[in-house]
Amino acid sequence: MEMSGDAVEDNHKTEESQPEEEEVPRQLLNGKKLSWQKLRRFDSLDIESSSVQGHHAHGSKDTVAWTVILHLAFQSIGIVYGDIGTSPLYVFASTFPNGIKHNDDILGVLSIIFYTLTLIPLVKYVFIVLRANDNGDGGTFALYSLICRYAKVGLIPSQQAEDQEVSNFQLDLPSNRLKRASWLKSKLENSQFAKFFLLFATMLGTSMVIGDGVLTPCISVLSAVGGIKEATSAMSDDMIIWISVAILVLLFSAQRFGTDKVGYTFAPIICIWFAFIGGIGIFNFFKFDTSVIKALNPQYIFDYFKRNKKEAWISLGGTVLSITGTEALFADVGHFTVKSIQISMCSVIYPALILAYAGQAAFLRKHNNLIGDPFFQSIPRSLYWPVFVIAVLAAIIASQAMISGSFSIIQQSLSLGCFPRVKIVHTSAKYEGQVYIPEINYLLMLACVGVTLGFRSTARIGNAYGIAVVFVMTLTSSFLVLIMIMIWKTHILLIISYVLVIGTIELIYLSSVLYKFDQGGYLPLAFAAILMIIMYVWNDVHRSKYYYELDHKISPDKLKEVVTSTNLSQMPGLAIFYSELVQGIPPIFKHYVSNVPALHSVLVFVSIKSLPIGKVPADERFLFRRVEPYELNVFRCVVRYGYTDVRNEQEPFENLLIEKLKGFIANGEFWLSQNDLNKDDDSGEYLDEGEVDGENNEHKDVKQVDEEKRQEAIDKEIEAVNQAWRAGVVHLIGENEVVASKGASVARRIIIDYAYNILKRNLRQSEKVFDIPHKRMLKVGMTYEL
């Protein structure tokens, strides 16, 4: 393999190959017999590359003590289940907007709710989907990242063999004996359409979840506040709407204080809420009609459809609201553990919800005319005010969970280059992943207030809500089937059973909610379309910029020519060049030296890279290599982040980078200074231990360097870095002007010249991401013609 500054000439050539191990004979050197040594051939950074290693202590969440699991199960009630727990406020009212026509229709709907709750949240999510977590993280991005790790379906060619050495990245590739898994992997990797479609589906899923973040506060708060009409007739619909708007504005205004902690602090409130709805359900069940237990018989579902035909199918748009917030089970698993979610769902949430719906059904069997607000109508008078207060608090907590979820999803989108740069504030040093995004918070608040004032009723908002819920569930199932085939290698009969049962139910629900498109169903699709356009424009130009840098990167020979040029003067100091290019030296460097004919004594080219995993352990984040000629102290560094990692660490990025660089030099196996390294007597070339000719597998002799001499050289290089650091650090960032090339189509010009540049002008710059000191930052202007 070539020991040069350019790691990969053509990523497409190396992408398919896996790192292989090869025995390299060690010859008799300087009269000393050396043993055989196994060396690895790498795709991107060559044999000399190394990450700064530390002690690993990656504890598995599966080994957590039971006391901790039970504690987490209690906490999860507060943050995960607020949304699904407040569904009994509006499900029956949304299912029967035109009243109850037959008393047994209540049993039919209860039966639908029972089997929907059992099959979707309980069987699908709690026992199947939670297994598809990505090192503990959940959500659409976790599924996408799992698929990206097992098959090369990422659209940016920045994969490196070293990525698989990150402890969280480890996986078992499909065995060639399992033809189905290998066939699917091959199809995905070789189809550009499949790669685009997977990214599109991920963007759609995340956009729909953000749509949930708008609709959940509207429907939950409006439903809870609406209950006050049962206490006083003086309360008009307009007053209820304005009270709801006031609560929503306060809720969004409080986000900057880090109210994600509300979910943990107020777990007892949600517990009281579930105790109330379960207890009232038991009371109503025995008081009004115990015969509703017959709804366990699915025959009542068939009878309901037989009686009501099309209207029964349309009413599914109401019953699907009983499983809103189910996606939060999976999305929030990163804060807890799989076992804690399973325990809380099976022991508290599922029984309480079944009892609540059974109690409401028993009440409605005797009071068909009170379908307008069966939840508050069915509460015993003496419990009305306590339940009302807890309902409003539960609605706020449910809204909080979805808003926080929206922030987390945008953070993940940002890290994968799918969303414009926005300010991310980490609101808690204690709890991971709790973020606040001011710009998004403001837009969500405006959308919530607009929806509440525009729709004015839970029934119409419910029509919109249903589409967002079912779309995300259907996409999750689609990803899950890919994971079952390619990663889990599940038996084909089990996969077919999953598709026939769960898939069929979700598609039936999807067809029903889409029927109400013109009655408010268009709203989440409109939200999703706006977000998708923003995400697509940003991601498309982001990819095009990467390919431009890849095509215009500086060759090793050109780099040598530039840095050894007599026209350049050398000055003390350390220069850090930032780019996203992983393979090679970015074109910004050539542009810089053509305008500023001076180089600092130490140069570091930093590439920022996102891996398809949730977190990269801190001691595995930095991957360094040297760039020839060695005596000029030029280094390349790939800084790797997962999609939930904090980019702006408490310690300044500059300090962290330099400390890791010194660690890399100190841990280096070989001393590589050209001034003292012995030359090969035959060729006159300088050799590094373990240098391998990747083309011909011709093994060259290697020279052993005296240990004392080696240590002296290492100390000398570390001192050179320290002196450069003391002399001053300059951060060089590309201030790229992106324009469409002359031959570009009209659509391309609109995307690049207008849409992208409008987004870029209105959002924050890259130096904010790494907290770069303004006084030591130098922007290098470049024009990219895409």
Backbone hydrogen bonds, N-H to C=O, Kabsch-Sander energy under -0.5 kcal/mol:
donor,donor_aa,acceptor,acceptor_aa,energy
4,S,2,E,-1.4
7,A,5,G,-0.7
13,K,10,D,-1.3
14,T,10,D,-1.1
15,E,11,N,-1.9
17,S,14,T,-0.7
20,E,41,R,-0.7
22,E,39,L,-1.9
24,V,37,Q,-1.6
27,Q,25,P,-0.6
29,L,27,Q,-0.8
29,L,32,K,-1.8
32,K,29,L,-2.8
34,L,32,K,-0.5
37,Q,24,V,-1.1
39,L,22,E,-1.8
39,L,37,Q,-0.5
41,R,20,E,-2.1
42,F,40,R,-0.5
49,S,46,D,-2.0
50,S,624,F,-2.1
52,V,622,F,-1.2
53,Q,51,S,-0.8
59,G,57,A,-1.3
63,T,60,S,-1.3
64,V,61,K,-1.1
69,I,65,A,-2.3
70,L,66,W,-2.7
71,H,67,T,-1.9
72,L,68,V,-2.8
73,A,69,I,-2.4
74,F,70,L,-1.9
75,Q,71,H,-2.2
76,S,72,L,-2.7
77,I,73,A,-1.0
77,I,74,F,-0.6
78,G,74,F,-0.7
78,G,75,Q,-1.0
79,I,75,Q,-1.0
80,V,76,S,-2.8
81,Y,76,S,-0.7
81,Y,77,I,-0.6
85,G,81,Y,-2.3
86,T,82,G,-1.3
86,T,83,D,-0.5
87,S,84,I,-0.6
89,L,86,T,-1.6
90,Y,87,S,-2.2
91,V,87,S,-1.5
94,S,90,Y,-2.0
95,T,91,V,-1.9
96,F,92,F,-2.0
99,G,96,F,-1.4
101,K,99,G,-0.5
105,D,102,H,-1.7
106,I,102,H,-0.5
106,I,103,N,-1.1
107,L,103,N,-0.6
108,G,104,D,-2.1
109,V,105,D,-2.5
110,L,106,I,-2.5
111,S,107,L,-2.4
112,I,108,G,-2.0
113,I,109,V,-2.7
114,F,110,L,-2.7
115,Y,111,S,-2.4
116,T,112,I,-2.4
117,L,113,I,-2.8
118,T,114,F,-1.8
119,L,115,Y,-2.6
120,I,116,T,-2.6
122,L,117,L,-1.6
123,V,118,T,-2.3
124,K,119,L,-2.0
125,Y,120,I,-2.3
126,V,121,P,-2.2
127,F,122,L,-1.1
127,F,123,V,-0.6
128,I,124,K,-0.9
129,V,124,K,-3.4
130,L,125,Y,-2.3
131,R,128,I,-1.3
132,A,129,V,-2.2
133,N,130,L,-1.0
134,D,137,D,-3.3
135,N,133,N,-0.9
137,D,134,D,-1.9
138,G,331,A,-0.6
143,L,139,G,-1.7
144,Y,140,T,-2.4
145,S,141,F,-2.7
146,L,142,A,-2.0
147,I,143,L,-2.1
148,C,144,Y,-2.4
149,R,145,S,-1.7
150,Y,146,L,-1.6
151,A,147,I,-2.3
153,V,151,A,-2.1
158,S,156,I,-2.5
163,D,160,Q,-1.2
164,Q,161,A,-1.3
165,E,162,E,-1.8
166,V,163,D,-1.5
169,F,166,V,-1.9
170,Q,166,V,-0.7
170,Q,167,S,-0.8
173,L,171,L,-0.6
178,L,175,S,-1.3
179,K,177,R,-1.4
182,S,178,L,-2.1
183,W,179,K,-2.9
184,L,180,R,-2.3
185,K,181,A,-2.4
186,S,182,S,-2.5
187,K,183,W,-2.4
188,L,184,L,-2.5
189,E,185,K,-2.3
190,N,186,S,-1.9
191,S,187,K,-0.8
191,S,188,L,-0.5
192,Q,190,N,-0.6
195,K,191,S,-1.8
196,F,192,Q,-2.4
197,F,193,F,-2.9
198,L,194,A,-2.5
199,L,195,K,-1.9
200,F,196,F,-2.8
201,A,197,F,-3.0
202,T,198,L,-2.1
203,M,199,L,-2.5
204,L,200,F,-2.7
205,G,201,A,-2.6
206,T,202,T,-2.4
207,S,203,M,-2.4
208,M,204,L,-2.3
209,V,205,G,-1.9
210,I,206,T,-2.1
211,G,207,S,-1.9
212,D,208,M,-1.9
213,G,209,V,-1.5
214,V,210,I,-0.8
214,V,211,G,-0.8
215,L,211,G,-2.3
216,T,212,D,-3.1
218,C,214,V,-1.0
219,I,215,L,-2.6
220,S,216,T,-2.5
221,V,217,P,-2.0
222,L,218,C,-2.1
223,S,219,I,-1.9
224,A,220,S,-2.3
225,V,221,V,-2.9
226,G,222,L,-1.9
227,G,223,S,-0.6
227,G,224,A,-1.0
228,I,225,V,-2.0
229,K,226,G,-1.6
230,E,227,G,-1.4
231,A,228,I,-1.4
232,T,228,I,-1.6
235,M,232,T,-0.8
236,S,234,A,-0.8
240,I,236,S,-1.9
241,I,237,D,-2.3
242,W,238,D,-2.3
243,I,239,M,-2.4
244,S,240,I,-2.3
245,V,241,I,-2.4
246,A,242,W,-2.3
247,I,243,I,-2.3
248,L,244,S,-2.4
249,V,245,V,-2.6
250,L,246,A,-2.2
251,L,247,I,-2.5
252,F,248,L,-2.5
253,S,249,V,-2.2
254,A,250,L,-1.6
255,Q,252,F,-1.0
256,R,253,S,-0.6
257,F,254,A,-1.5
258,G,255,Q,-2.1
259,T,255,Q,-0.6
261,K,258,G,-1.6
262,V,259,T,-1.7
263,G,260,D,-1.1
264,Y,260,D,-0.5
265,T,261,K,-3.0
266,F,262,V,-2.9
267,A,264,Y,-1.1
269,I,266,F,-0.6
270,I,266,F,-1.6
271,C,267,A,-2.3
272,I,268,P,-2.5
273,W,269,I,-2.5
274,F,270,I,-2.6
275,A,271,C,-2.2
276,F,272,I,-2.7
277,I,273,W,-2.8
278,G,274,F,-2.3
279,G,275,A,-2.6
280,I,276,F,-3.1
281,G,277,I,-1.7
282,I,278,G,-2.2
283,F,279,G,-2.3
284,N,280,I,-2.8
285,F,281,G,-2.4
286,F,282,I,-2.2
287,K,283,F,-2.2
288,F,284,N,-2.8
289,D,284,N,-0.8
289,D,285,F,-0.6
292,V,289,D,-1.1
293,I,290,T,-1.5
294,K,291,S,-2.2
295,A,292,V,-2.1
296,L,293,I,-1.7
297,N,294,K,-2.3
300,Y,297,N,-1.7
301,I,298,P,-1.2
302,F,298,P,-1.3
303,D,299,Q,-2.5
304,Y,300,Y,-1.9
305,F,301,I,-2.1
306,K,302,F,-2.3
307,R,303,D,-2.3
308,N,304,Y,-2.2
309,K,305,F,-2.4
311,E,308,N,-1.8
312,A,309,K,-0.5
313,W,309,K,-1.8
314,I,310,K,-2.5
315,S,311,E,-2.1
316,L,312,A,-0.6
316,L,313,W,-1.0
317,G,314,I,-1.8
318,G,315,S,-2.0
319,T,315,S,-1.5
320,V,316,L,-2.1
321,L,318,G,-1.2
322,S,319,T,-1.9
323,I,320,V,-1.7
324,T,321,L,-1.2
326,T,323,I,-1.6
328,A,325,G,-0.9
329,L,325,G,-0.5
329,L,326,T,-1.6
330,F,326,T,-0.7
330,F,327,E,-0.6
331,A,327,E,-2.9
332,D,328,A,-2.2
333,V,330,F,-1.2
335,H,332,D,-1.6
336,F,333,V,-1.2
341,I,337,T,-1.9
342,Q,338,V,-2.4
343,I,339,K,-2.7
344,S,340,S,-2.3
345,M,341,I,-2.4
346,C,342,Q,-2.4
347,S,343,I,-2.5
348,V,344,S,-1.7
349,I,344,S,-2.0
350,Y,345,M,-2.7
352,A,348,V,-2.0
353,L,349,I,-2.6
354,I,350,Y,-2.3
355,L,351,P,-2.4
356,A,352,A,-2.3
357,Y,353,L,-2.5
358,A,354,I,-2.4
359,G,355,L,-2.5
360,Q,356,A,-2.1
361,A,357,Y,-2.3
362,A,358,A,-2.4
363,F,359,G,-2.1
364,L,360,Q,-2.7
365,R,361,A,-1.9
366,K,362,A,-0.7
366,K,363,F,-1.0
367,H,363,F,-1.1
370,L,367,H,-1.7
371,I,368,N,-0.8
373,D,370,L,-0.9
377,Q,373,D,-1.9
378,S,374,P,-1.7
379,I,376,F,-0.8
383,L,380,P,-2.2
384,Y,381,R,-1.4
387,V,383,L,-2.3
388,F,384,Y,-2.7
389,V,385,W,-2.5
390,I,386,P,-2.3
391,A,387,V,-2.6
392,V,388,F,-2.2
393,L,389,V,-2.2
394,A,390,I,-2.9
395,A,391,A,-2.3
396,I,392,V,-2.0
397,I,393,L,-2.5
398,A,394,A,-2.7
399,S,395,A,-2.3
400,Q,396,I,-2.4
401,A,397,I,-2.1
402,M,398,A,-1.6
403,I,399,S,-2.4
404,S,400,Q,-2.7
405,G,401,A,-2.0
406,S,402,M,-2.0
407,F,403,I,-2.0
408,S,404,S,-2.3
409,I,405,G,-2.2
410,I,406,S,-2.1
411,Q,407,F,-2.0
412,Q,408,S,-1.9
413,S,409,I,-2.6
414,L,410,I,-2.4
415,S,411,Q,-1.8
416,L,412,Q,-1.2
417,G,414,L,-1.6
418,C,413,S,-3.0
419,F,413,S,-0.5
425,V,423,K,-0.6
425,V,436,Y,-2.9
426,H,424,I,-0.5
427,T,425,V,-0.7
427,T,434,Q,-1.8
428,S,434,Q,-0.7
432,E,430,K,-0.5
434,Q,431,Y,-0.8
435,V,433,G,-0.9
436,Y,425,V,-2.3
441,N,437,I,-2.7
442,Y,438,P,-2.2
443,L,439,E,-1.9
444,L,440,I,-2.9
445,M,441,N,-2.2
446,L,442,Y,-2.1
447,A,443,L,-2.4
448,C,444,L,-2.8
449,V,445,M,-2.6
450,G,446,L,-2.4
451,V,447,A,-2.7
452,T,448,C,-2.6
453,L,449,V,-2.5
454,G,450,G,-2.3
455,F,451,V,-3.0
456,R,451,V,-0.6
456,R,452,T,-1.5
461,I,457,S,-1.9
462,G,458,T,-2.6
463,N,459,A,-1.3
464,A,460,R,-1.2
465,Y,461,I,-2.7
466,G,462,G,-2.4
467,I,463,N,-0.9
468,A,464,A,-1.3
469,V,465,Y,-2.1
470,V,466,G,-2.5
471,F,467,I,-2.4
472,V,468,A,-1.7
473,M,469,V,-1.8
474,T,470,V,-2.5
475,L,471,F,-2.2
476,T,472,V,-2.3
477,S,473,M,-2.2
478,S,474,T,-1.9
479,F,475,L,-2.4
480,L,476,T,-2.4
481,V,477,S,-2.1
482,L,478,S,-1.5
483,I,479,F,-2.2
484,M,480,L,-2.8
485,I,481,V,-2.2
486,M,482,L,-3.0
487,I,483,I,-2.1
488,W,483,I,-2.7
489,K,483,I,-0.5
489,K,484,M,-0.7
490,T,484,M,-2.7
494,L,491,H,-0.7
495,I,491,H,-1.8
496,I,492,I,-2.5
497,S,493,L,-2.3
498,Y,494,L,-2.3
499,V,495,I,-2.5
500,L,496,I,-2.7
501,V,497,S,-2.4
502,I,498,Y,-1.3
503,G,498,Y,-1.7
504,T,499,V,-0.9
505,I,501,V,-2.0
506,E,502,I,-2.4
507,L,503,G,-2.3
508,I,504,T,-2.4
509,Y,505,I,-2.3
510,L,506,E,-2.5
511,S,507,L,-2.4
512,S,508,I,-1.8
513,V,509,Y,-2.6
514,L,510,L,-2.0
515,Y,511,S,-0.8
515,Y,512,S,-0.6
516,K,512,S,-0.6
516,K,513,V,-0.9
517,F,514,L,-1.5
519,Q,516,K,-1.1
520,G,517,F,-0.9
521,G,516,K,-2.1
522,Y,517,F,-1.9
523,L,520,G,-1.6
525,L,521,G,-0.7
526,A,522,Y,-2.5
527,F,523,L,-2.6
528,A,524,P,-3.0
529,A,525,L,-2.4
530,I,526,A,-2.2
531,L,527,F,-2.5
532,M,528,A,-3.1
533,I,529,A,-2.3
534,I,530,I,-2.1
535,M,531,L,-3.0
536,Y,532,M,-3.2
537,V,533,I,-2.7
538,W,534,I,-2.2
539,N,535,M,-2.6
540,D,536,Y,-3.0
541,V,537,V,-2.1
542,H,538,W,-2.3
543,R,539,N,-2.4
544,S,540,D,-2.2
545,K,541,V,-2.7
546,Y,542,H,-1.7
547,Y,543,R,-2.4
548,Y,544,S,-2.0
549,E,545,K,-2.4
550,L,546,Y,-2.3
551,D,547,Y,-2.4
552,H,548,Y,-1.7
553,K,550,L,-0.7
554,I,585,I,-2.6
559,L,555,S,-2.4
560,K,556,P,-2.4
561,E,557,D,-2.3
562,V,558,K,-2.3
563,V,559,L,-2.8
564,T,560,K,-1.8
565,S,562,V,-1.1
568,L,565,S,-1.1
569,S,597,P,-1.9
571,M,599,L,-2.8
574,L,724,A,-0.5
574,L,728,G,-2.6
575,A,602,V,-2.5
576,I,730,V,-2.9
577,F,575,A,-0.6
577,F,604,V,-2.6
578,Y,732,L,-2.3
579,S,606,V,-2.2
584,G,582,V,-1.1
585,I,554,I,-0.8
589,F,586,P,-1.5
591,H,587,P,-1.8
592,Y,588,I,-2.0
593,V,589,F,-2.5
594,S,590,K,-1.6
595,N,591,H,-0.7
595,N,592,Y,-1.1
596,V,592,Y,-2.8
598,A,596,V,-2.6
599,L,569,S,-2.6
601,S,571,M,-1.2
602,V,573,G,-1.7
603,L,633,N,-2.0
604,V,575,A,-2.6
605,F,635,F,-2.7
606,V,577,F,-3.4
606,V,604,V,-0.7
607,S,605,F,-0.5
607,S,637,C,-3.2
608,I,579,S,-1.9
609,K,607,S,-0.5
609,K,639,V,-2.7
611,L,641,Y,-3.1
613,I,611,L,-2.0
620,E,617,P,-2.3
621,R,618,A,-1.1
623,L,638,V,-2.1
624,F,50,S,-2.2
624,F,622,F,-0.5
625,R,636,R,-1.9
627,V,634,V,-2.3
632,L,629,P,-1.4
633,N,630,Y,-1.8
634,V,627,V,-0.5
635,F,603,L,-2.7
636,R,625,R,-2.9
637,C,605,F,-3.0
638,V,623,L,-2.9
639,V,607,S,-3.2
639,V,637,C,-0.6
640,R,621,R,-2.7
640,R,638,V,-0.7
641,Y,609,K,-2.6
643,Y,613,I,-2.1
644,T,614,G,-2.5
645,D,642,G,-1.2
647,R,645,D,-0.6
649,E,647,R,-1.1
653,F,770,F,-0.6
656,L,652,P,-2.0
657,L,653,F,-2.7
658,I,654,E,-2.2
659,E,655,N,-2.3
660,K,656,L,-2.3
661,L,657,L,-2.2
662,K,658,I,-2.4
663,G,659,E,-2.0
664,F,660,K,-2.2
665,I,661,L,-2.2
666,A,662,K,-2.6
667,N,663,G,-2.2
668,G,664,F,-0.6
668,G,665,I,-0.8
672,L,670,F,-0.6
676,D,673,S,-0.8
677,L,673,S,-1.8
680,D,685,E,-2.2
684,G,680,D,-2.2
687,L,678,N,-0.6
691,E,688,D,-2.1
693,D,698,E,-0.9
694,G,692,V,-1.0
697,N,693,D,-1.8
699,H,697,N,-0.6
700,K,691,E,-0.7
700,K,698,E,-0.5
710,R,706,D,-2.6
711,Q,707,E,-2.6
712,E,708,E,-2.3
713,A,709,K,-2.2
714,I,710,R,-2.4
715,D,711,Q,-2.6
716,K,712,E,-2.0
717,E,713,A,-2.3
718,I,714,I,-2.6
719,E,715,D,-2.3
720,A,716,K,-1.8
721,V,717,E,-2.0
722,N,718,I,-2.5
723,Q,719,E,-2.8
724,A,720,A,-2.1
725,W,721,V,-2.5
726,R,722,N,-2.6
727,A,723,Q,-2.1
728,G,724,A,-1.1
728,G,725,W,-0.5
730,V,574,L,-2.6
731,H,776,R,-2.9
732,L,576,I,-3.3
732,L,730,V,-0.6
733,I,731,H,-0.6
733,I,778,L,-2.2
735,E,780,V,-2.4
736,N,734,G,-1.1
737,E,782,M,-3.6
738,V,736,N,-0.6
739,V,737,E,-0.6
739,V,784,Y,-2.7
744,A,741,S,-1.8
749,R,745,S,-2.1
750,I,746,V,-2.2
751,I,747,A,-2.3
752,I,748,R,-2.6
753,D,749,R,-2.1
754,Y,749,R,-0.7
754,Y,750,I,-1.0
755,A,750,I,-2.7
756,Y,751,I,-2.8
757,N,752,I,-0.9
758,I,754,Y,-2.3
759,L,755,A,-2.0
760,K,756,Y,-2.8
761,R,757,N,-2.2
762,N,758,I,-1.3
763,L,760,K,-1.0
764,R,421,R,-0.8
768,K,765,Q,-1.2
769,V,765,Q,-0.5
769,V,766,S,-1.0
770,F,766,S,-0.9
771,D,768,K,-0.5
772,I,767,E,-2.1
776,R,773,P,-1.0
777,M,774,H,-1.2
778,L,731,H,-3.4
780,V,733,I,-2.7
781,G,779,K,-0.6
782,M,735,E,-1.5
784,Y,737,E,-3.0
784,Y,782,M,-0.5
785,E,783,T,-0.6
786,L,739,V,-2.6
786,L,784,Y,-0.8
